[in-house]
């Protein structure tokens, strides 16, 4: 579960970076949108994996995401 959590954290950081790139360079929106879509897919996939492995209170915590 720790590896999946690390992957989720990396996705969040990557999405945050993409937001900053977009704010700094709106002209590059098309490429940045592709990066965001790709990273969002990774995030959702990792979150689904985490949900599958979760038990007890972790299930409640994940449900709020």
PEFENJO-V363242 format. One line per field, one symbol per residue. ss: DSSP state (2 for helix, 1 for strand, 0 for the rest). phi: phi as a letter, one per 40 degrees, with the letter a starting at -180 (. if undefined). psi: psi as a letter, one per 20 degrees, with the letter a starting at -180 (. if undefined). A space follows every 50 residues. Layout:
ss = ???
phi = ???
psi = ???
//
This chain:
ss = 02222222222222222222222202222222222222222222222222 222000222222200
phi = .cccccccccccccccccccccccacccdccccccccccccccccccccc ccccafccccccccc
psi = hhhghhhgghggghhgghgggghhmhhkhghhhggggghhgggggggggg hhiqrchhggghhi.
//
